[in-house]
């Protein structure tokens, strides 16, 4: 597969991390937790860049908002030219709004890589962890309903809102991406979902601490 070729470094590193932590701890669940923590550390510089990019986008949008409102109050024949001139003045393009989703886009290669790995991961077969009896199968924790996908989606929603400072409009794209991930992962293995739950929990905690730190300044 093309994706496997492109993501080979990420896939290889995750496989090595799983193997290392499994032999170190003798526990499949702990190997998932430790490998997720490792990825959080590895991606710290990229997450910082994503946070900075999202902040820059919010700042420029606040600058443009008032001026855009004045332009919209003018005759329609003048709007398009003035809007284009306004964008040129600030070297801005609407596509830059994708910067608000930069955090998710950074996580995407890892998400795809672990999706591929855990689609058929022998090391997880018949391995249990807490209430999960087989990490290589869907969790079925709620009488046949998979619980972990809902946990991940809840964490993702919170993460999106915290990153965007509870601004609903700016969070829409992140919410839609979270729903897409829910649909993609619902029937996936508990190992994959446990890994991503740990990763999202740490990411949310980190972003929440930043939010409250900046809020109290």
N, C-alpha and C positions, 0 to 999 in steps of 0.2 A: 504493500500500500504506500501511496505517496506520503500520506500523513505520518506513517511510521518512519519513513526515511527522513522526512524533515525534522521530526521530533526525536530522532534517535538519541541525541545526547541527554535529553530529559528522561526518556524511557530507560535508558541504560543506567543513569544515575539513580533513579527511583528503584529499579530492580536491585541495584547494589546496596542501597540503603535498607531495603526490606530484608535482604539476605543477611546483611551485617547485624541489624538490630534483632532479627529473629534468632540468630545463633548466639547473640549476646544475652538476650533475655529469656529465650526459650518459650516466648509467648507471642503468638501472631498479633493479638490485639495491641500489645505494647509496641511491637515493631511498626504498626500503623501510626500510633501516636508519636513515636520518636521520629519517624520519617517525615510526618507532617510538620513537626516542630522544626526540623532541619530545613524544610522548604521555606517556612516562614522567615527563618534567619537569612537564607540565601537571597530571598526576594526583597529584603528590607530596602536596599538602595533603589530598586525599581518602584517599590510602593511609595517611597518618599518622593520620587519624581512624579508619580501619578497624583499624589496628594497636591503637590505644587502646581501641576498642570490644571487640576480641577479648580484650585483656588484662583489661579490666573483667569480661568474661564468665567468664574462667578464675578470676579472684579470687573472684567471688561464688559460683561453683560449689565452690571449695575450702572456702569458709565454710559452705555448705549441706551439703556431703558428710557431715561428721561428724554433724550434727544429723539429717539424713535417715536415716542408718544407725540411730540410736537410735529414731527413730519407727517404722521398719520392724520393729524387734524387739518392738514393742508389739502389742496385740490389733488385729486388722484393722478392727474397728468404729470405732476411734479414729484410724486412720491418715489417712484423707482429710481430716478436719477439721483435724488438726494440721499436715498438709502445706500446706493452704490458709492456715492462720494463719502458718506459717513464711514462705511466699511474700509474704504481706501485710507481715510485719515488715520484710522486705528490699526491698519494692516490686519483686518479681520475678515473672516469668511464664515458663513453659518456652519460649514462642515466642522469647524473647530469646536463646536459644541460636543463633539465626540470625546473631547478631553474629560468631560464629566464621567465618562465610562472607562477612563484609562485604567483604573484599578482592576476592573473585571477583565479588560483586554490583556492585561499583564498575567492574570491568573489563567487565562484561557488555554495556553499551551500546556500548562501543568494539568488542567482539568481533562483535556483530550488525552494526554499521555497516560494518566492513571486510569482513565476509562478503557483505553486499549489494554493496559497491563492486567486490570482486574476482570476483564471479559473472560479470561481463562488463566487463573492464577492457581497453580497446583499447590503452592505453599499454604494457601488459605483453605484448601479442601478439608472438611470435617474439623476445622479449628473453631473452637467456641470462644466467646468473649462476653462476660457478664450474662445478659439474657439472650444473647444471640447464639444459637446452637451450631450454625454452619456459616462461617464468614464468606464462603464462596457462593452463597445463595442469597436471595432477597430476605430481609429480616423477618417479615410476617409477624411482627410483634403485637399487632392489634387484631387477633383472630383472623388472620389472612390478609390484613391490610398492612402495608409497609409504613412504618412510623418514621424512619430516618429521612426519607425525602421531604416530609413535612417539616421536620426539625431544621434541615438544611435551608429550606425555602424561608422559614421564619427568620433564621439567622441572616440570610442574604437580604431580606427586606429591611431588617434593622440596620445592617451594615450600609445599605444604600442610603437610608434616611440619615444616618449619623454622618456619613461622608458629605452628603449634600445639605447638612445642617437643617434637616426636617423640611426642606423645601419640596413640596409635592411635585410641582411641575418639572423641576430639575431631576427628580427621582424616577420619572416615568420610564425612561429607557432602561435604567437598572432593574426596575421591577419586572418589565417585560422579559429581560434577559434571565432573571431569576425564575420566572415561570417556565421559560423555555428549558432551562436546566432541570427543573422539576420533572417536566414531561420526558426529558431524555433519560434521567436517572432513576425514575420511579421503580422500574423492574430490575435494576442493576444489583450487583452483589452487595451484601452488607459490608464487605471489606472496603469497597470503593466509597460507599456512603459514610462509613465510620471515619475513613481518612479525611474526607471532605468536611465532615462535621467538626472534626478537631481543627482542621485548617481554618474554617470559617469562624469558629469560636475564638481562636487566638486573634484572628484578623479583626473581629468585631471588638474584642477587649482592647486591643491596641488603638483602634480608631476612636473608641469611646473615651479612652483616657486622654487622647489628643484633643478631642472635642471639649471635654470638661476643663482641661488645662487651659486651652485658648479662651474658653468662655469666662474663666475666672481671672483672666489677666486684666 
